[in-house]
Amino acid sequence: MSYKANARSYNMSSAALMPRFPPLSGLSRQSVTASSNGAGPTGRRILSIGARRRIAAAQRARWAKVRAQKKGTVAASPKKQRVMSLDARRRIAAAQRARWAKVRSQKKAA
């Protein structure tokens, strides 16, 4: 067999090979990676390197946009903490002391 004859035989399409090798007819890339009836391995799509790079670049751009928005909003609107006046804190503390005094007096009475 010459080199050209070998090259032609190797370049035969899979459609031409399937009738010659019936046991191989079920071993296509699609049947291995995804099951038609839902049972068995679901597989993953096969993406080219270029497609993966485009997806990664798009994701990096999305995260950069999120980070840029965060930087702008954090400096622009810090939430102010509410401050309670000294007089209000003293009234709350006095009321709490009165509640505990009442609890203690009821405990002694019982």
C-alpha positions in Angstrom: 0.0 0.0 0.0 1.4 3.4 -0.9 1.5 6.5 1.3 -1.4 8.1 -0.5 -3.6 5.1 -0.2 -2.9 5.0 3.5 -3.6 8.7 3.9 -6.9 8.2 2.0 -7.9 5.3 4.2 -7.2 7.3 7.4 -9.2 10.3 6.2 -12.3 8.3 5.7 -15.3 9.9 7.5 -16.8 8.2 10.5 -20.1 7.8 8.6 -18.2 5.6 6.1 -16.6 3.6 8.8 -19.8 2.8 10.8 -21.3 0.3 8.4 -18.0 -1.6 8.3 -17.7 -1.7 12.2 -21.2 -2.1 13.6 -20.1 -2.4 17.3 -18.6 1.1 17.1 -21.8 2.7 15.9 -22.9 3.6 19.5 -19.5 5.1 20.4 -19.9 8.6 19.1 -18.8 11.7 21.1 -22.3 12.7 21.8 -23.4 9.4 23.2 -20.4 9.3 25.6 -20.8 12.8 26.9 -24.6 13.1 27.2 -27.2 10.4 27.8 -30.4 10.7 25.9 -32.7 9.1 28.4 -31.4 11.0 31.5 -29.9 8.0 33.1 -26.1 7.8 33.5 -23.5 10.4 33.1 -24.6 13.8 31.9 -21.2 14.8 30.8 -19.8 18.3 30.1 -19.8 20.3 26.9 -16.5 20.4 25.2 -15.4 24.0 24.6 -12.5 25.2 22.5 -9.6 27.0 24.1 -10.7 30.2 22.4 -14.2 29.9 23.8 -13.0 29.3 27.3 -10.7 32.3 27.0 -13.6 34.5 25.8 -15.8 33.3 28.7 -13.0 33.9 31.3 -12.4 37.4 29.9 -16.1 38.2 30.1 -16.2 37.0 33.7 -13.1 39.1 34.6 -14.8 42.1 33.1 -18.0 41.5 35.1 -16.0 41.2 38.4 -14.1 44.4 37.5 -17.3 46.2 37.0 -18.7 45.0 40.4 -15.5 46.0 42.2 -15.5 49.4 40.5 -19.1 50.0 41.7 -18.2 48.9 45.2 -15.3 51.3 45.4 -17.6 54.2 44.4 -20.5 53.3 46.7 -18.5 52.6 49.9 -16.8 56.0 49.9 -20.0 57.8 48.9 -22.5 56.6 51.5 -21.1 55.3 54.8 -24.0 54.7 57.2 -24.0 56.9 60.2 -24.4 55.2 63.5 -27.1 56.5 65.7 -25.9 58.2 68.8 -28.0 58.1 72.0 -27.8 61.1 74.3 -26.3 60.7 77.7 -29.6 61.6 79.3 -31.4 58.9 77.4 -28.8 56.3 78.4 -29.1 57.3 82.0 -32.9 56.9 82.0 -32.7 53.5 80.4 -30.1 52.4 83.0 -32.3 53.6 85.8 -35.3 51.8 84.4 -33.3 48.6 84.2 -32.0 48.9 87.7 -35.6 49.4 88.9 -36.7 46.2 87.0 -34.0 44.2 88.6 -34.7 45.6 92.0 -38.4 44.5 91.6 -37.2 40.9 90.5 -35.0 40.7 93.6 -37.7 41.9 95.9 -40.2 39.3 94.5 -37.5 36.6 94.9 -37.0 37.5 98.6 -40.7 37.5 99.2 -41.1 34.0 97.8 
